[in-house]
Amino acid sequence: MAKLIALYKVPSNPEAFDAHYFSNHVPLAKQVPGLRRYEVNTGPVATPQGDSPYHLAAILSFDSMDALQQGLNSPEGQAAAGDLAKFAQAGVELLVFDTKEV
């Protein structure tokens, strides 16, 4: 399985961020070919020591790194990527990797 983790920094207007994210971005991202699972945090994103610089963490799962890359390069993936500028002005870190169960 391959994962894409998106860590969205705390926006200046969390309510506007959430409204756009859940009404616009999630429906776009859910159309990305090969997406198997889409998870987001409930409640604050924290560290073991307390607060973090992140407002939202999203975990997207794909069957393989190839499927993830194909999904991101698809028209649907490009539309979702293009949408980031509309709501993630505080910044977003994207991490991609393969996983294995241990």
Backbone as JSON, one array per atom type, in Angstrom:
{
  "sequence": "MAKLIALYKVPSNPEAFDAHYFSNHVPLAKQVPGLRRYEVNTGPVATPQGDSPYHLAAILSFDSMDALQQGLNSPEGQAAAGDLAKFAQAGVELLVFDTKEV",
  "N": [[0.84, -1.18, 0.0], [0.45, 2.28, -0.66], [0.92, 5.57, 0.58], [-0.29, 8.93, 0.8], [0.34, 11.67, 2.65], [-1.05, 14.6, 3.77], [-0.26, 17.49, 5.37], [-1.7, 20.13, 6.7], [-1.02, 23.44, 7.47], [-1.87, 25.62, 10.24], [-4.5, 27.68, 9.42], [-5.26, 31.2, 8.8], [-7.97, 31.66, 8.96], [-9.72, 29.34, 10.2], [-12.38, 28.39, 9.95], [-13.23, 29.13, 7.35], [-11.31, 27.73, 5.9], [-11.99, 25.03, 6.58], [-14.61, 24.94, 5.52], [-14.17, 25.24, 2.74], [-12.41, 23.1, 2.3], [-13.88, 20.73, 2.99], [-16.2, 21.0, 1.45], [-15.35, 21.48, -1.18], [-12.63, 20.59, -1.79], [-12.34, 17.92, -0.81], [-14.41, 16.46, -2.29], [-13.25, 16.76, -4.88], [-10.74, 15.48, -4.57], [-11.57, 12.9, -3.94], [-12.24, 11.9, -6.38], [-9.92, 11.13, -7.6], [-8.27, 8.79, -9.55], [-7.7, 5.45, -8.47], [-7.62, 5.95, -5.74], [-8.04, 4.55, -2.62], [-8.7, 4.87, 0.06], [-9.6, 7.54, 2.24], [-8.73, 9.51, 4.79], [-9.15, 11.76, 7.55], [-8.08, 13.81, 10.31], [-9.87, 13.85, 13.42], [-10.7, 16.25, 15.66], [-8.04, 18.13, 17.32], [-4.77, 18.35, 15.73], [-2.01, 17.14, 17.21], [1.12, 16.96, 19.03], [3.08, 14.61, 20.96], [3.98, 16.29, 22.95], [2.18, 18.35, 22.99], [0.6, 21.1, 21.42], [0.61, 21.44, 17.8], [1.93, 22.68, 14.63], [-0.06, 22.23, 12.83], [-3.26, 22.17, 11.3], [-4.89, 20.34, 10.0], [-4.72, 16.92, 9.12], [-4.44, 14.75, 6.47], [-4.84, 11.49, 5.2], [-4.24, 9.62, 2.49], [-4.84, 6.66, 0.76], [-3.45, 4.29, -1.48], [-3.17, 1.51, -3.79], [-0.53, 1.03, -4.61], [2.72, 2.6, -5.11], [2.98, 3.26, -7.77], [0.25, 3.41, -8.54], [-0.51, 5.57, -6.95], [1.11, 7.66, -8.03], [0.14, 7.68, -10.67], [-2.49, 8.42, -10.16], [-2.12, 11.02, -9.06], [-1.07, 12.31, -11.28], [-3.15, 12.3, -13.04], [-5.96, 13.92, -14.74], [-7.88, 14.44, -12.76], [-6.35, 14.32, -10.42], [-4.64, 16.46, -10.89], [-6.5, 18.53, -10.87], [-7.29, 18.48, -8.17], [-4.83, 19.13, -6.98], [-4.47, 21.7, -8.03], [-6.45, 23.02, -6.69], [-5.47, 23.51, -4.17], [-4.28, 26.05, -3.85], [-6.44, 27.65, -3.42], [-7.31, 27.47, -0.82], [-5.33, 26.7, 1.01], [-3.46, 28.62, 2.0], [-1.79, 28.99, 4.19], [-0.01, 26.98, 4.0], [1.03, 23.66, 3.05], [2.27, 20.46, 3.67], [3.32, 17.75, 1.78], [3.64, 14.32, 1.87], [4.82, 11.28, 0.55], [4.81, 7.74, 0.4], [5.68, 4.22, 0.36], [4.19, 1.5, 2.13], [4.46, -1.12, 4.61], [3.29, -3.88, 6.48], [4.34, -4.58, 9.75]],
  "CA": [[0.0, 0.0, 0.0], [1.17, 3.56, -0.68], [0.2, 6.64, 1.28], [0.0, 10.35, 0.66], [-0.09, 12.39, 3.85], [-1.07, 16.05, 3.61], [-0.28, 18.19, 6.66], [-2.09, 21.52, 6.44], [-0.68, 24.33, 8.58], [-3.0, 26.36, 10.82], [-4.85, 28.83, 8.58], [-5.69, 32.41, 9.51], [-9.41, 31.54, 9.16], [-10.0, 27.9, 10.19], [-13.75, 28.09, 9.5], [-13.23, 29.23, 5.89], [-10.51, 26.59, 5.44], [-12.8, 23.81, 6.7], [-15.73, 25.01, 4.59], [-13.68, 24.94, 1.38], [-11.8, 21.76, 2.28], [-14.86, 19.65, 2.99], [-17.2, 21.19, 0.39], [-14.76, 21.52, -2.51], [-11.42, 19.81, -2.0], [-12.58, 16.48, -0.6], [-15.06, 15.86, -3.46], [-12.28, 16.69, -5.99], [-9.73, 14.46, -4.27], [-12.19, 11.57, -3.96], [-12.35, 11.48, -7.77], [-8.6, 10.73, -8.1], [-8.26, 7.36, -9.84], [-6.85, 4.62, -7.64], [-7.75, 6.25, -4.31], [-8.73, 3.47, -1.91], [-9.18, 5.31, 1.38], [-9.33, 8.96, 2.52], [-8.96, 9.75, 6.22], [-8.69, 13.03, 8.12], [-8.15, 13.84, 11.77], [-11.0, 14.41, 14.14], [-10.07, 16.94, 16.78], [-6.78, 18.8, 17.02], [-3.54, 17.62, 15.38], [-1.1, 17.46, 18.3], [2.32, 16.15, 19.22], [3.06, 14.1, 22.34], [4.27, 17.39, 23.87], [1.11, 19.34, 22.97], [0.16, 21.68, 20.15], [1.43, 21.31, 16.6], [1.66, 23.76, 13.68], [-0.97, 21.72, 11.81], [-4.7, 22.24, 11.51], [-5.55, 19.15, 9.47], [-3.89, 15.88, 8.53], [-5.21, 13.85, 5.6], [-4.11, 10.3, 4.81], [-4.86, 9.02, 1.31], [-4.24, 5.35, 0.53], [-3.49, 3.73, -2.83], [-2.65, 0.13, -3.82], [0.92, 1.01, -4.84], [3.28, 3.91, -5.43], [2.61, 3.52, -9.17], [-1.14, 3.86, -8.56], [-0.52, 6.91, -6.36], [1.67, 8.59, -9.0], [-0.81, 7.79, -11.78], [-3.63, 9.21, -9.67], [-1.73, 12.42, -8.94], [-0.82, 12.85, -12.61], [-4.4, 12.27, -13.81], [-6.67, 15.21, -14.72], [-8.54, 14.61, -11.45], [-5.28, 14.63, -9.47], [-4.19, 17.82, -11.18], [-7.56, 19.44, -10.4], [-7.18, 18.55, -6.71], [-3.6, 19.88, -6.67], [-4.71, 23.1, -8.36], [-7.37, 23.58, -5.71], [-4.76, 23.85, -2.93], [-4.04, 27.49, -3.77], [-7.69, 28.34, -3.07], [-7.65, 27.4, 0.61], [-4.2, 26.31, 1.86], [-2.49, 29.7, 1.96], [-0.83, 28.87, 5.3], [0.97, 25.98, 3.6], [0.74, 22.25, 3.19], [3.38, 19.55, 3.41], [2.86, 16.5, 1.2], [4.58, 13.22, 2.02], [4.37, 10.06, -0.12], [5.68, 6.61, 0.7], [5.13, 2.87, 0.39], [4.1, 0.96, 3.49], [4.38, -2.56, 4.81], [2.92, -4.22, 7.84], [5.44, -5.2, 10.49]],
  "C": [[0.88, 1.24, 0.0], [0.28, 4.62, -0.05], [0.66, 8.01, 0.81], [-0.53, 10.99, 1.94], [0.04, 13.88, 3.57], [-1.22, 16.67, 4.98], [-0.51, 19.67, 6.39], [-1.79, 22.37, 7.67], [-1.91, 25.13, 9.02], [-3.29, 27.6, 9.97], [-5.26, 30.03, 9.43], [-7.19, 32.36, 9.8], [-9.79, 30.05, 9.07], [-11.4, 27.55, 9.67], [-13.84, 28.13, 7.98], [-12.44, 28.08, 5.28], [-11.36, 25.33, 5.43], [-13.94, 23.8, 5.7], [-15.27, 24.65, 3.18], [-13.16, 23.5, 1.3], [-12.87, 20.68, 2.14], [-15.91, 19.78, 1.89], [-16.62, 21.08, -1.01], [-13.61, 20.54, -2.7], [-11.65, 18.31, -1.84], [-13.32, 15.87, -1.8], [-14.12, 15.77, -4.68], [-11.31, 15.54, -5.76], [-10.32, 13.05, -4.32], [-12.38, 11.04, -5.38], [-11.02, 11.01, -8.36], [-8.61, 9.22, -8.33], [-7.28, 6.61, -8.93], [-6.94, 4.88, -6.16], [-8.59, 5.16, -3.65], [-9.34, 3.92, -0.59], [-8.74, 6.75, 1.59], [-9.7, 9.2, 3.97], [-8.46, 11.13, 6.6], [-8.82, 12.94, 9.64], [-9.52, 14.31, 12.25], [-10.39, 15.03, 15.4], [-8.73, 17.52, 16.37], [-5.69, 17.84, 16.57], [-2.51, 18.06, 16.41], [0.16, 16.62, 18.21], [2.23, 15.56, 20.62], [3.32, 15.2, 23.38], [3.16, 18.44, 23.91], [0.77, 19.8, 21.58], [1.14, 21.39, 19.02], [1.13, 22.49, 15.68], [0.61, 23.37, 12.63], [-2.43, 21.8, 12.25], [-5.38, 20.94, 11.1], [-4.52, 18.21, 8.89], [-4.81, 14.97, 7.72], [-4.3, 12.7, 5.18], [-4.87, 9.65, 3.66], [-4.11, 7.73, 0.99], [-4.49, 4.87, -0.9], [-2.89, 2.33, -2.78], [-1.14, 0.07, -3.93], [1.4, 2.43, -5.12], [2.97, 4.26, -6.89], [1.18, 4.04, -9.27], [-1.26, 5.27, -8.0], [-0.02, 7.93, -7.39], [0.73, 8.77, -10.2], [-2.01, 8.63, -11.38], [-3.3, 10.69, -9.59], [-1.53, 13.07, -10.3], [-2.06, 12.87, -13.49], [-5.02, 13.67, -13.83], [-7.34, 15.48, -13.37], [-7.51, 14.97, -10.37], [-4.77, 16.04, -9.65], [-5.22, 18.86, -10.73], [-7.49, 19.59, -8.88], [-5.94, 19.35, -6.3], [-3.79, 21.36, -6.94], [-5.62, 23.79, -7.37], [-6.66, 24.03, -4.44], [-4.56, 25.35, -2.77], [-5.28, 28.27, -3.33], [-7.99, 28.34, -1.58], [-6.46, 27.14, 1.53], [-3.09, 27.36, 1.84], [-1.45, 29.61, 3.08], [0.25, 27.84, 4.99], [0.5, 24.57, 3.86], [2.0, 21.46, 2.87], [2.8, 18.24, 2.91], [3.97, 15.46, 1.32], [4.0, 12.01, 1.3], [5.35, 8.94, 0.19], [4.91, 5.3, 0.57], [5.08, 2.4, 1.84], [4.16, -0.56, 3.46], [3.98, -2.79, 6.26], [4.09, -4.93, 8.51], [4.95, -5.81, 11.78]]
}
